[in-house]
């Protein structure tokens, strides 16, 4: 399986093809991944739109970890 390069909070992360947003967060920072799993943190894409942790990744995907509230409402809300 091919490898994807994605970005989590500005950090370059390499994950196997078929990985999810949560897989990439866990590869970048295990503690942040635990917070996403617990629902205290959320993930937004490069446009500030909340994305589900089980969203499949594509190469170059950019995401940021934010408060769960910001992820629900959109960071610009």
C-alpha positions in Angstrom: 0.0 0.0 0.0 1.3 3.5 -0.8 2.1 6.1 1.8 0.3 9.4 2.1 1.8 12.7 3.3 -0.7 14.8 5.3 -0.4 17.7 7.7 -1.6 17.8 11.3 -1.3 21.2 13.0 1.4 22.1 10.6 3.4 18.9 11.2 4.2 16.7 8.2 2.9 13.2 8.9 3.3 10.1 6.8 0.6 7.4 7.0 -0.3 4.3 5.0 -2.8 4.7 2.2 -6.3 4.0 3.5 -5.7 5.8 6.8 -8.2 8.0 8.4 -8.0 11.4 10.0 -7.7 9.8 13.4 -4.9 7.6 12.2 -3.0 10.7 11.1 -3.7 12.5 14.4 -2.4 9.5 16.3 0.7 9.4 14.2 1.3 13.1 15.0 0.4 13.1 18.7 -1.0 10.2 20.6 -2.3 12.4 23.4 -4.3 14.6 21.0 -5.7 11.5 19.4 -7.0 10.4 22.8 -8.7 13.8 23.2 -10.3 13.4 19.8 -11.5 9.9 20.7 -12.9 11.3 24.0 -14.7 14.1 22.2 -13.0 16.9 24.0 -11.1 17.9 20.8 -12.3 17.9 17.2 -10.6 18.1 13.8 -11.2 20.7 11.1 -9.9 20.8 7.5 -7.9 23.6 5.9 -11.2 25.6 5.4 -12.1 25.3 9.1 -14.9 22.8 8.5 -15.3 20.0 11.0 -14.5 16.5 9.8 -15.2 13.2 11.3 -12.3 11.2 12.8 -13.1 8.3 10.5 -12.8 10.4 7.3 -10.5 8.7 4.8 -7.4 10.7 3.9 -6.0 11.7 0.6 -2.4 12.9 0.0 -1.8 16.5 1.0 -4.8 16.7 3.4 -4.4 19.5 5.9 -6.1 19.4 9.3 -6.0 21.2 12.6 -7.0 20.0 16.1 -9.4 22.4 17.8 -11.8 22.4 20.7 -14.8 20.1 20.2 -17.1 23.1 20.2 -15.0 24.9 17.4 -15.2 21.7 15.3 -19.0 21.5 15.7 -19.5 25.2 14.9 -16.8 25.8 12.4 -13.8 27.8 13.6 -15.0 31.0 12.0 -18.5 30.7 13.6 
